[in-house]
Amino acid sequence: MSARLDRRLLAAGLGVTVAQLATIWADHTPARLPVPLTCPGCGHPYSETAPLCPTAAVVRPLLRRRRHEAPGAIDALTPNQLADLTGNRLSTALPAEVTR
């Protein structure tokens, strides 16, 4: 399967809101451990060289920078999704024996 950018991100363009970014992040990031082998949103296979799908790779830095614009927008994220967003680690890059 060839993972592509989420259509919601493409449709919103530069007008994408923090709430939209949070929703897209939630759809393309594992909700909890153990991490599945592929992205729940697009089917991108996780690997050491590509621990994020293309959509999550675009959304993560935007949402990290802008999350303070609408603090309540990230309240629905699970602890794993929040840690993947704000922490220094990505659950999808953790050793397979820990997450899968």
N, C-alpha and C positions, 0 to 999 in steps of 0.2 A: 504494500500500500504506500502510495506517495502522499506524504503529509503536506498540506498547504496551509497558508494563513487563513484563519477563521474569517468567514465572510462578514461577520459583524464588525470586525476590526477594519476590514477594507471599506465597508459601506460608511462607517463613521468618519474615516479619514482623520484629518487634523482636529475635528470637532468631537473626538471620542471623549466621553466623560469618565470620571473616576469610577462611578458605579458600573459602567460598561466594562471597564478594564478589570474590575474585581470579579464580575460575572464570568468574563472570558477566562481569567486566571483560574477561577474555581473549576471551570469546565475542562481545562487543559492541564491540571495539576492533580496528582493523586491525593485523594481526600485523607487517606490514612495508610499506615503501614500494615501489612507488607505492600510494597509498591508493585503494581502490575508490570508486565513486560512491555506494555505499550501505553501510549498516551490515551487516557479515557475519552478525550475529545476528538482526536483525529486518527488515532492508530499508529502514530509515529513510534517505531521501536526504540526504546531507550538503550543507550550504549555509553561507554566511557567517553567517547569522543563527541557524542551528541546527547547529553543527559536531559535536554529540554526539546520539546517539539518546536517547530518554527514559530508557531503562535506564542507559546509561552516565552520563548527567547526574545520576542519583540515586546510582549506585554510586561515582563518582569521589571526591566529598568524604568519603564514609564510609570508603572504603578508604584514602585518603590519611591520614586521622586515625588509623585503627585498624591500619595495616600493621605497626606495631611490636609489636602483641600476639602475632603469630605470624609472625616474620620469614621463615620458610621458605615461607610460603603464596604469596609473590609470586615465588619462584625460577623458576617455570615461564613467567613472562611474557617475551615477546620484548623485545629492546632498544627497539623502537618503542612497544610497549605500556607498558613501564616509563617511558619518557620522557614519554609522554602522561599517565601517572598522576602522576609526581613532578615533572615540569618545568613551566615556565611557558608552554609552547607545546602546541598540539594539532595533530597531523599532519593531522587532518581540516579544519583551518582554514588550512593553509598554501596558498600560491598554487597553483592547479590545474596550472600548467606544471611545478611542482616535484614534485608528488605523483602526478599522474595521467598 
